[in-house]
């Protein structure tokens, strides 16, 4: 299949597919050059792109993707190593979740304060004093 068809089937841009190829995530099993030098992608390329999207969906970096795909191709990691990687990924996501929860709490407080500024300036003033006293105790 041509690159546009692969892009349509995966929801990825042509630029992204070429980038993945340049970065070594696709190899000769996935893409061949025709006589006219056009890329021709195999069904294996479609499956590879789906696998890449799955791992991106859980927050894997390009470097992690390279390692995962290398292991997928060579089956070099033991089950215990895979378990350890999954556990570390869970820990990473939990840390990020805590950071996002903190950001959301801060934004909600800011929103509440600014709404109070318009509707109840006394409440806003009291909130501001509470926030300032909380900063001094941290």
Secondary structure, DSSP 8 states (H G I E B T S, - for coil): --HHHHHHHHT--HHHHHHHHHTTSS-TTTEEE-TTS-EEE-HHHHHHHHHHHHHHHTT--HHHHHHHHHHHHH--S-HHHHHHHHHHHHHHHHHHHHHHHHHHHHHHHHHHHHHHHHH-HHHHHHHHHHHHHHHHH-
